[in-house]
Amino acid sequence: MDQSSEKQRLEDLKHYALLDSAPEESFDRITRIAKKVFGVPIALISLVDENRQWFKSRQGLETCETPRDISFCTHAIEKNQPLIVHDASEDPRFRDSPLVTGDPNIRFYAGIPLRSPKGFNLGTLCVMDQQPRIASLEHIEILRDLARLVVDEIELRALAAFDCLTGMHRRTKFMEVAETELQRATRYGSNFSILIFDIDHFKTINDTHGHAAGDLVLQKVAEICKANLRSVDIASRFGGDEFVVLLPETNLSDARVIAERLRHQFETCQIEEGGHIMQFTTSFGLADHANSDLKTINAILNEADDYLYEAKTNGRNKVLTSTA
């Protein structure tokens, strides 16, 4: 896979916000079926990112991830067909892998790529055994069907997680991802910032130009955020014209630079609708995890929201934080 395609694949994978998410019964149900149908000790839903394969669901394996460079699934996602390894100890691609020479002592592997609607292989549904074996065509077809169910479940999850108009995370999904980031930052002593902003006088835009024009403004906000934020940043439409962005590994000073860049982009963009040119401004409030008093996501959100309120009551079209 060339570098450009791999970058697009990783972006597609991260779009679904599945990595490091909590176990879910809808996925565990599928791996239990695969394990039982094949009569094997291990069944996994594996997602492959830059450096690892991470298991969204696992049956018969304790670890939640392994390095990418030793994984079977790295090979499986290279092609759009099943990868079947009857005896890994005799396969030159895998015989020296620590997954074969040591625990869990893999011999048999069968994996089906999880192909997204955009055409990228996110990972695999796979089954493994410590004994060599032959996979029947019937079993492979069943595994294909189960892999399609995994992709369907991923898409259903995405529909529930993302706002249809803007493509941004919904509030519930944002809070789930933010809690994961809070745990990570607490564990490793790192920082992150949250910014909250809304559109100044958005009601006037709807009243003057109509709700279709208001929708165009909301979509423009999402477009500008996508163009100016990193792939690791999490942008959410919290409701109406209010938006929240989580910036991992970002202190308050750097977050303010990002917020000011967004504010300027919003202020200077022009939207044509019905022969009219629309412009809009935004107001921002920022807070970060480094504040020792802010131990929860809600506490950080509340502080950022306080600064947003202050920005709106002091002239709008500005960014306010504790360093202002």
C-alpha positions in Angstrom: 0.0 0.0 0.0 1.5 3.4 -1.0 1.9 6.2 1.5 -0.9 8.3 0.2 -3.4 5.4 0.3 -2.3 4.4 3.8 -2.8 8.0 5.0 -6.3 8.0 3.6 -7.0 4.6 5.2 -5.9 5.9 8.6 -8.0 9.0 8.2 -11.0 6.8 7.4 -10.3 4.6 10.4 -10.0 7.5 12.8 -13.2 9.0 11.4 -15.1 6.2 13.1 -13.6 6.9 16.5 -13.5 3.2 17.4 -9.9 2.9 18.6 -9.6 2.6 22.3 -13.4 2.6 22.7 -15.2 0.5 25.3 -16.3 -3.1 24.6 -19.7 -3.3 22.9 -22.1 -6.3 23.0 -23.0 -5.8 19.3 -19.4 -6.5 18.3 -18.8 -9.2 20.9 -21.8 -11.1 19.7 -20.2 -11.5 16.3 -16.9 -12.7 17.6 -18.6 -15.3 19.8 -20.5 -16.6 16.7 -17.2 -16.8 14.7 -15.4 -18.6 17.5 -18.2 -21.1 17.8 -18.7 -21.7 14.1 -15.0 -22.4 13.5 -14.5 -24.3 16.8 -11.4 -22.2 17.5 -10.1 -20.7 20.8 -9.6 -17.2 19.5 -11.8 -14.8 17.5 -11.1 -11.1 17.1 -12.2 -7.8 15.5 -8.9 -6.2 14.8 -8.4 -2.5 13.8 -5.0 -1.6 12.4 -3.6 1.9 12.9 -0.1 3.3 12.4 1.7 1.2 15.0 -0.6 -1.5 16.3 -3.5 -3.8 15.8 -6.1 -3.0 18.5 -9.0 -5.4 19.3 -12.4 -3.9 19.3 -13.7 -7.3 20.4 -11.8 -10.4 21.5 -12.6 -13.9 22.5 -9.9 -16.1 24.0 -7.2 -13.5 24.1 -6.3 -11.4 27.1 -4.2 -8.6 25.5 -6.1 -5.7 23.9 -3.5 -4.9 21.2 -0.2 -6.1 19.6 2.4 -4.3 17.6 1.5 -3.9 13.9 4.8 -5.2 12.6 4.2 -8.7 13.9 0.5 -8.9 13.2 -1.2 -11.2 10.8 -3.9 -8.6 10.2 -1.4 -6.2 8.7 -1.0 -8.7 5.8 -4.7 -9.3 5.6 -5.6 -5.7 5.0 -3.3 -5.4 2.0 -5.7 -7.3 -0.2 -9.5 -7.4 -0.6 -9.7 -11.2 -0.1 -9.5 -13.6 2.8 -6.1 -14.4 4.2 -5.9 -18.0 5.2 -2.8 -19.5 6.9 -3.1 -23.2 7.5 0.2 -23.6 9.5 2.0 -20.4 10.4 5.1 -22.3 11.6 5.7 -23.3 7.9 4.8 -19.9 6.4 7.9 -17.7 5.7 5.8 -14.6 6.4 4.9 -15.6 9.9 7.1 -18.5 11.2 9.5 -16.2 13.1 6.8 -14.0 14.5 6.6 -13.9 18.4 2.9 -14.6 18.0 3.9 -18.0 16.5 7.1 -18.8 18.4 5.6 -17.8 21.7 2.2 -17.1 23.3 -0.5 -17.4 21.9 1.3 -19.9 19.6 -0.7 -19.2 16.5 -0.8 -21.9 13.8 -4.0 -21.4 12.0 -5.3 -18.0 10.9 -8.3 -16.9 8.8 -9.0 -13.2 8.4 -11.5 -11.2 6.3 -10.7 -7.5 5.7 -13.3 -5.0 7.1 -13.8 -2.9 4.0 -15.4 0.5 4.6 -17.9 2.1 2.2 -15.0 4.4 1.0 -13.0 1.3 0.0 -10.4 1.2 2.8 -9.6 -1.9 4.9 -10.0 -0.8 8.5 -8.9 -4.1 10.0 -10.2 -7.7 10.0 -12.6 -10.2 11.5 -10.3 -13.1 12.2 -10.2 -16.5 13.9 -7.1 -18.4 15.1 -6.1 -21.7 16.5 -3.0 -23.2 18.1 -3.3 -26.2 15.8 -2.8 -26.3 12.0 -6.1 -26.8 10.2 -7.8 -26.4 6.8 -10.7 -23.9 6.4 -13.6 -25.1 4.3 -15.1 -22.9 1.7 -18.4 -22.9 3.6 -16.6 -21.6 6.8 -14.8 -18.9 4.8 -18.2 -17.7 3.4 -19.7 -17.6 6.8 -16.7 -15.5 8.0 -17.3 -13.2 5.0 -20.9 -12.7 6.1 -19.9 -12.0 9.6 -17.3 -9.5 8.5 -20.1 -7.7 6.5 -22.1 -7.6 9.7 -19.1 -6.0 11.5 -18.9 -3.3 8.8 -22.7 -2.7 9.0 -22.4 -2.4 12.8 -19.6 0.1 12.4 -21.7 2.2 10.0 -24.8 2.1 12.3 -22.6 3.2 15.1 -21.3 6.1 13.0 -24.8 7.2 12.1 -25.6 7.4 15.8 -22.3 9.2 16.6 -22.2 11.8 13.8 -24.4 14.8 13.1 -26.1 14.4 9.7 -25.8 18.0 8.6 -22.2 18.8 9.6 -20.6 15.3 9.8 -19.3 16.3 13.2 -19.5 14.2 16.4 -22.8 14.4 18.3 -22.7 15.4 22.0 -23.0 11.8 23.3 -20.1 10.5 21.1 -17.9 13.6 22.0 -18.4 12.9 25.7 -17.4 9.3 25.2 -14.2 10.2 23.3 -13.4 13.0 25.8 -13.6 10.7 28.8 -11.1 8.4 27.0 -8.8 11.4 26.5 -9.2 12.4 30.1 -8.1 9.0 31.3 -5.2 9.0 28.9 -4.0 12.5 30.0 -4.4 11.6 33.7 -2.4 8.4 33.2 0.5 10.0 31.3 0.4 13.4 32.9 -0.3 15.1 29.6 -2.6 18.1 28.8 -5.5 18.8 26.5 -7.7 21.8 25.9 -11.4 22.2 25.1 -12.8 25.1 23.2 -16.5 26.0 23.0 -17.8 28.4 20.4 -21.1 29.5 18.9 -22.3 31.6 16.0 -23.0 35.2 16.9 -26.6 36.3 16.1 -27.4 32.9 14.5 -31.2 33.5 15.0 -30.9 36.6 13.0 -29.4 34.7 10.1 -32.3 32.2 10.2 -34.9 34.9 10.5 -33.4 37.1 7.7 -32.3 34.5 5.2 -34.2 31.3 6.1 -33.3 28.0 7.8 -31.7 26.7 4.6 -29.2 29.5 4.7 -28.6 28.8 8.4 -27.8 25.2 7.4 -25.2 26.5 4.9 -23.6 28.5 7.7 -23.4 25.4 9.9 -21.9 23.4 7.1 -19.4 26.1 6.4 -18.4 26.0 10.1 -17.8 22.2 9.8 -15.8 22.7 6.6 -13.5 25.3 8.1 -13.0 23.2 11.2 -12.0 20.2 9.1 -9.5 22.3 7.1 -7.9 23.9 10.1 -7.9 21.1 12.8 -5.6 18.1 13.1 -6.9 14.6 12.4 -6.5 13.8 16.2 -8.7 16.8 17.2 -12.4 16.0 18.0 -14.9 18.5 16.8 -18.6 18.2 17.8 -21.8 19.9 17.1 -23.3 20.1 20.6 -26.6 21.3 19.5 -28.1 24.2 17.5 -25.2 26.6 16.7 -22.9 25.5 19.6 -19.7 23.6 18.8 -17.0 22.0 21.0 -13.5 21.0 20.0 -11.1 18.8 22.0 -7.5 19.4 21.3 -5.2 16.5 22.6 -1.7 17.3 23.7 -2.4 21.0 23.5 -1.9 23.6 26.2 -4.1 26.7 26.7 -1.7 29.0 24.9 -1.5 26.8 21.8 -5.3 26.3 22.0 -5.8 30.0 21.9 -3.8 30.3 18.7 -6.0 27.6 17.1 -9.2 29.3 18.3 -8.0 32.7 16.9 -7.3 31.1 13.6 -10.7 29.5 13.5 -12.4 32.8 14.5 -10.6 34.7 11.8 -11.5 32.1 9.2 -15.2 32.3 10.2 -15.1 36.1 10.2 -13.6 36.4 6.7 -15.5 33.6 4.8 -18.4 34.5 2.5 -21.4 32.4 1.8 -23.6 33.0 -1.3 -27.2 32.2 -0.9 -30.1 33.4 -3.1 -28.1 36.2 -4.6 -27.0 37.4 -1.2 -23.6 37.2 0.5 -23.7 36.1 4.1 -21.0 36.6 6.7 -20.9 35.7 10.3 -18.7 35.8 13.4 -18.2 33.5 16.4 -17.4 33.8 20.1 -15.1 31.4 21.9 -14.4 30.2 25.4 -11.4 27.9 26.3 -10.3 25.8 29.2 -7.7 23.0 29.7 -7.0 20.0 31.8 -3.9 21.4 33.4 -6.0 23.4 35.9 -5.8 21.2 39.0 -9.4 22.1 39.9 -10.8 20.6 36.7 -11.0 16.9 37.3 -13.9 16.0 35.0 -14.9 16.7 31.4 -18.0 18.5 32.6 -15.9 20.8 34.8 -13.6 21.7 31.9 -16.7 22.3 29.6 -18.3 24.4 32.3 -15.3 26.7 32.6 -14.9 27.0 28.9 -18.7 27.8 28.7 -18.2 30.5 31.3 -15.6 32.2 29.1 -17.8 31.8 26.1 -20.6 33.6 28.0 -18.2 36.4 28.9 -17.0 36.7 25.3 -20.6 37.1 24.1 -21.5 39.7 26.8 -18.4 41.7 26.0 -18.8 42.4 22.4 -18.8 39.0 20.7 -16.3 37.9 17.9 -13.5 37.2 20.4 -11.7 34.4 22.2 -11.5 34.4 26.0 -9.7 32.1 28.4 -8.2 32.2 31.9 -5.1 33.9 30.5 -7.0 36.8 28.9 
